[in-house]
């Protein structure tokens, strides 16, 4: 079978597509024919060995996928061959087939296509848990989303709107801001031409109740300064490549709480909340209340371009890798 492989750490260009042996399921494992895989920012960081956790080379990048069950190992009872499923892994998704434990797979409801299923996984779970479980978002509150047209950002804009909040999305171009408005943003800010703090305070009549920040960099402090008393600031990543150093006197003076969401830790330490959130999110996607914006679909042969789009923050919405023909 074909799989993308990282033999040496570096930029996305180090990834190659080559033949590797077909996987064979062991006890409790399932082999899935991958139809579509989604590209996330940590995938490129792992290739560069810049993520919080290092993966020994060689490895196959890719952390989420949707496809068709091909074969079952001993002891697998909850799935059957031919079933449509979605899965989240640490690495391994950018390949024609993947072998995973049964527990990481979720059956897909009828009518939910593989592309939508793959695109509404990691980023939407990050946005959902950040808004609902970490920020404790209430209807009518003002939510500011940085990087509003990216994977996590566009998911947060859409979900916050669906949950009854008022949304201000910040992004870096007119094209990206238009996507934010199409996803439900009530107002937008171009932080390459507008002062984020001033505009955010003016739009929200005094400050945002919640900030969702997947970007980091200098915009984090500007957004923090534009929060109202008792606000909740949630950091979920650093797509800018810069980890901000926030002045804690602002937190003291504003009574703001700063918290975070990180998927692996959340699943490990809050498994019941993680499972409940995933089920609630699946229901919202299945009934059409939220639909991911798919900005680009690349074939497996062009996985380098897909990774470069995400790493270079050129992506608008989700970037997918089409691996198989199944839908």
N, C-alpha and C positions, 0 to 999 in steps of 0.2 A: 504494500500500500504506500501512498505518498503521504509525507508528513513534513512540516517545516521543522528545521533543526537549528539550534544554536550550539555551535562547537567551540566558539570563543566569545568572550564578552566584548561588547562594543555597541556601535550604533545599529539601527535596524538592518543596515546593509549586510551585517555579518550572518543574517539568517538565510538559510538555503532550503530549498524543497528537494527532497530526495526519497528514494525507496527505503523502507524499513520493514522489518517482519510484521506480519499481522499479529495483533494481540490475541492471547488465549485467556479466557476467564478462569480464575481460580475460585475457590469456595466463597460464596457471597458476592461475587463480582458479576458485572454485566458488560458486554461489548456492545457499543452503540455505533451505528453508521452515522457519522456527523453530516448533517445537512447544511447547517449554518453555524458559524461561530462569531461571537462578538468580540471586538477589540477594546480593551480597556487600558488606561494610562499605565497601571502597574505592569502590564505585559511588556511594554517597552523598557520600563525600569529594570525588570528582571533580566532582559537581554543585555542591558548595560551594566548589570551587577550594581545597581544604585538603589535597589529596593531595601526595605528594612530587613528582609530575610534573603539570604543568598541561595540560589539553586545551583548545584554542581553541574558543570557542562559534561557531556552534551545533554540537552533537554529539548523538548518540544514546547514552545510557548503556547499561550491561550488558556483562558480561565473560565469561559462559559460557552455553552453550545446547546443546540437542539438537534434532535435526530431520531432515528428509528432503531429500536432494540434489535440486534443481530443475533446474539447468543447469550445463554445464561450459564453461570457456574452453579455448582452444587449448592443447595440451600436457598437459592433465590426463589421466593414464593409470591412476591408482590407485583411482579411484572411478567410480561409474556413477549415472545418473539413477535416482531411487527408493531409493537406499541410505540407511540410517539411520546418522547420524553424531553425534558430539559435538564441540564446538569451544570453544576458549578464545581470547579476543581482549582487547584493552585496552578498547575501547568498541564499541557497535553492536548488542548482543544483544537489546535490548528493542524489537524490531521484527518485523513479519510475515516479512520476508526479510532475509538478510544475505549480503554478498559478501565472501569471505575467501580467502587463499591456501590451496591444497590442503594445505600442510604443517601447518596448525593443526587439521586435522580428523582424528578417529579413528573408524574404522568400529565400530559397536556389534555385539556378539555377539547371536545369536538369544536371545530370552527376556528381554533387559534393556530395560525400558520407558524411554521418553524422560524421564519425571519422575525416575526413579532415576538415570539417566545424567547428567542436568543437576545433580542434587543431590550427586552424588559426585565432582564435578570439583575446583574450585579449593580448597575447604576441606579435602577429603580428601587431596589432593596435599600441601597445606601440612602437615597433621597427619602424613602418612606420612613425608615427607622430614625433618620436624623430629624425629620419634621415631627413625627408622631411620638416616638418613645424618648428621644433625647430633648428636643425643644419643647415638647408638650404643646404643640400649636393649637390655638383656639380659633374658631371661625371669626372672621372680621379683623383679625390681627394683620399688621403689616409685616410681610416677609421680604427681606432683601436677599437676592440670590446672585452671588458673584460667578462669573463665567457662565452666564445664563443660557448660552447656546451650546455648551459642551455636553458630554454624556450625562454626568451627574447633574449639571446645572439645568439642562432642559427637562430632565426628569423631575427635579425639585420644583421648577416653575409650574409644570403641568399638575403635579400632585398637590401642591399648595393651593392652586386654583380650584382643583376638584374638592379639596377639603374645606373650602369656604373662606380662605384667607385672601387678602389683597396683596398682590405681588409686584415688587419692583425688581426687574432683571437688569443686571449690568453686564455689558459685553463690549467688544472692541471694534465693531464695524456695523454699518447700517444693515448689511445682509443678516448678520447674526441677531441684531435687535428685532428685525422683522420676524425671524423664526421665534424669538421669545414671545412676541405679541401673538403669533399664531398658536403658541402653546398655552396662552392664557394670561400673560403678563398684563397687568393694569397700566403700568408705566415702565419706561426703559431709560437707561443711562448709558451713554457712550463714554467710558472712562478714559478714552484716549483724547477726547476733546472737551469733556465736562468735568467739573470738580465733583468727585463722588460724594464727599461729605456734605457739601452745600446742597447739591441737588437732592440727595436722599432725605435730608432733614426737611427740605421744602416740600417734597412730594408727600411725605408721610405726616406732615404737620407736627414736626417735633422729634421724629426719630422712629426707626424700625423697632418692632417688638422682637423679631427673630432675624438673625443673619445666618445663611448657609454658605460656607466658604470652602469650595473645593480647589481654590486657586492659590491662596497664600500671597506672598510678596507684599508690595507696598499698599495694595488696596485693602488688605486686612485691617490695618490700623485706621484707615479712612472710614471704613464701614463701622468699626467699633466706635469711633468718635461720633457717628451719626445714629447711635442707638438711644432709645429712651430709657428712663429709669426702670430697672428690673428686667431688662431685656436678656435674651438668651442667644449667645454666639456659639455656633457649632462649626468646628473645623473638621473637614472630611478628606483633606488632601492638599497637595502643593503642586498643582499643575504648572505654576509659573517657574518651578524649580528653585524657589526661594522660600525658606521657612521663616516666617515673620517673627520678630522679637517685640511682642506687644508690651507697652508700658502698663504695669499693673496698677498704677495710680488711677488710670481711667476706669478700671474695673471697680476700684474702691469708690470713686466718686459717683459712678453711675449705678452702682448696685447690680452690675451685670454679671451673669454667670457665663463662664467659658467652659464648654465641654466638647466632646468629640465622638465620632462614630468610626469604627474600623471593623470591617466585616468579620475577619477571622476571630478577633477577640470577642466580638459580640456573640457569635455563634457558640464559642467555647463557654463564655460566662453567663450568657442569657439565652439558653437554648429554647426555652418556652416562648419568650417574647419574639425571638427570631423566627420560630415556626409559625406563630400566630400572625406576625407581620407578613410573612411570605404568602400565607393563605389569603389574607385580606388583599394584598396586592394582586395576586392571581385573579381574584374575583373582579377587581377593578379593571384589569386588562381584558379579561374575558367578556365582560359586559359592555366594553367600549367607553367606560368613563375616562380611561387614559389610554393613549396610543403613542408609542415611541416615534419620534421623528428620526427616520433613517436617512442619513445624509449621503452615504456612499456604500456601495457593495463591491468588493473586490473578489476575483477568483483566488483560489489558494496559491496559484503561481505568482500573484502580485501581493503576497502577504507583507513584503517589505514596504510597499507603498502604503498599505493600510496602517502599519505601525508608525510610519513617518508622519502620516496625517494626524494621528492622535498625539504623538510626541511633540510635533511642531505646533499643536493647538490650532490646526487648520480645520479640524473636524467641526461640523455643524450637526448636532444630534449624534446619533450612533453610527459608528463605522462597523460594517459586517464583512466577514469572509465567507463567500459561498463555496462550500466544499463538495456537496453532493447535489443530486437532482431532486431529492425528496422534498415534499412541502408539508 
